[in-house]
Amino acid sequence: MQIDWLNSEVCSSLIGVLFGKKGGVILLFQTFFVYHFGMSFFSITFVIEINNSLIMKKIFILSLAFLATISVMAQGVKQDIEKNKNVSGSNYLAYPGPDQRVLTAAPAGFEPFYISHYGRHGSRFLIGTGAYDKPYATLMRADSLGKLTQFGQNVLWRVSAIRSEARNRDGELTPLGAQQHREIAQRMYERFPQVFAGETDIDAKSTVVIRCILSMENELQQLLVNNPKLKIRHDASHFDMYYMNYDNPILSKQRYPDALRKQYDELVSRHSHPERLMKLIFNDDNYWKNNVNGQKLFSQLFKLASNVQSTELRHQLTLYDLFTDEELYDEWKKNNASWYIGYGPCPMNGGKQPFSQSNLLRNIIHETDSLLPLKHPGATLRFGHEVVVMPLACLLELNNCGKQITDLEKLDEQGWVNYRIFPMGCNIQFVFYRNASQPDDIIFKVLLNENEATLPIREYAKSFYRWKDFKEYFEKKLETYR
């Protein structure tokens, strides 16, 4: 087993105490190598024999401490939801901005000179009028029949306000979404001013969806505020969709084999409990049981609740008071499993879904190689969707999110947490550096949502990798899928 010490944090923990002969104990001692992203780990186990009673007491205390640590690992998402209910929305989480305010300094003599980027559009309204009309119609009909409680009538008022705000704005970028992209561009400029100095070239492309185009334009406008001399090319064409927003039809058909569909449906059943909320909204149990699909309405209201954070109504109302933290966790858990199956490295459907972004990764490599010889290549910016960012991050194995997990119930326990990958405005940035005295030795760092991320290759220095090592690893990986 080869261990990349630079890519892992090491913590040793006692995992068991077995009583041996003559009152002694045999310890199972396990060392975990915990990758930065989450609770994914592998282990090496040692067996030690101890006879000292004092040490045995300390060992018992350590055992309890370790069990408490494991409990905290398992509770991570629940604690996140308790602190910030917005994260339960998965891909509806409004872009939180980077946790890492100061990036690792480059090795001596290296300066940034090029950025290659792919980012999701910013916060938007829900897609499809049904997301607003269906729960509104259900509640309106019940109200007309006198079947809503006073609380249910208040819920109807809030749903009506949310629906009115979104009228004729199907899937469009919200003001918050525009602001997110201006702020991302500003931080990019401030962090890497050398990339954007002088009359440098910025090549920007978007998918043909208007919210993506507007996201791109907001970033470009902010860059121009900082440097009006920038030479900007921007485009949104079906010509580029084969890598900007490609959904592989072969892989799509392989997402849900029968055994996996059964496992997922069972998970959904275990985590679906609409009864409490239905009793709060309706004053007649027989009515909602016979006339309302309780789970469907529950999920529709949860979806509305999740997206309020992306609109201006976030300053005036919330729907999160409809749900307990446990119910929010249940809804998140179902969505997390669905995203893992559809776009992640799920081994139960072959683990190949991330290869849907093979064209994009090849484009990133090709574009980079063609621009690296230039003295001042500037930046290549691409704007699209979370259904691209998610599988691309998994294909790149950023922060170990390419990990294969066979039990859908344990995804969060093992560190696969969707909202850490693809909130609104999520982005992946490759930032390239070179040294004037070693111009051919190109190094880079990769940022996921503007935070330094790890890759499955050896580091050149902390948070930095050699471009040639990246190409060697991922060109080989891409060849494994045809």
HELIX and SHEET records of a PDB file:
HELIX    1   1 TRP A    5  ASN A    7  5                                   3    
HELIX    2   2 LYS A   21  GLY A   23  5                                   3    
HELIX    3   3 SER A   53  ALA A   74  1                                  22    
HELIX    4   4 GLY A   76  LYS A   83  1                                   8    
HELIX    5   5 LYS A   85  TYR A   92  5                                   8    
HELIX    6   6 GLY A  130  SER A  144  1                                  15    
HELIX    7   7 GLN A  150  GLU A  165  1                                  16    
HELIX    8   8 PRO A  175  ARG A  191  1                                  17    
HELIX    9   9 PRO A  193  PHE A  196  5                                   4    
HELIX   10  10 ILE A  210  ASN A  226  1                                  17    
HELIX   11  11 HIS A  238  ASP A  240  5                                   3    
HELIX   12  12 MET A  241  MET A  244  1                                   4    
HELIX   13  13 PRO A  249  LYS A  253  1                                   5    
HELIX   14  14 ASP A  258  ARG A  270  1                                  13    
HELIX   15  15 GLU A  275  ILE A  281  1                                   7    
HELIX   16  16 ASP A  285  ASN A  291  1                                   7    
HELIX   17  17 GLY A  294  ASN A  307  1                                  14    
HELIX   18  18 VAL A  308  SER A  310  5                                   3    
HELIX   19  19 GLU A  312  HIS A  315  5                                   4    
HELIX   20  20 TYR A  320  LEU A  322  5                                   3    
HELIX   21  21 ASP A  325  TYR A  343  1                                  19    
HELIX   22  22 PRO A  347  ASN A  349  5                                   3    
HELIX   23  23 GLN A  353  GLN A  357  5                                   5    
HELIX   24  24 SER A  358  LEU A  371  1                                  14    
HELIX   25  25 GLU A  386  LEU A  396  1                                  11    
HELIX   26  26 LEU A  398  ASN A  400  5                                   3    
HELIX   27  27 LEU A  408  LYS A  410  5                                   3    
HELIX   28  28 ASN A  418  ARG A  420  5                                   3    
HELIX   29  29 TRP A  467  GLU A  479  1                                  13    
SHEET    1   A 3 SER A   8  PHE A  19  0                                        
SHEET    2   A 3 VAL A  25  TYR A  35 -1                                        
SHEET    3   A 3 PHE A  41  ILE A  50 -1                                        
SHEET    1   B 7 LYS A 231  ALA A 236  0                                        
SHEET    2   B 7 ASP A 201  SER A 206  1                                        
SHEET    3   B 7 GLY A 378  GLY A 384  1                                        
SHEET    4   B 7 PHE A 110  ARG A 120  1                                        
SHEET    5   B 7 ASN A 427  ASN A 435 -1                                        
SHEET    6   B 7 GLN A 438  LEU A 448 -1                                        
SHEET    7   B 7 ASN A 451  GLU A 452 -1                                        
SHEET    1   C 7 LYS A 231  ALA A 236  0                                        
SHEET    2   C 7 ASP A 201  SER A 206  1                                        
SHEET    3   C 7 GLY A 378  GLY A 384  1                                        
SHEET    4   C 7 PHE A 110  ARG A 120  1                                        
SHEET    5   C 7 ASN A 427  ASN A 435 -1                                        
SHEET    6   C 7 GLN A 438  LEU A 448 -1                                        
SHEET    7   C 7 TYR A 465  ARG A 466 -1                                        
END                                                                             
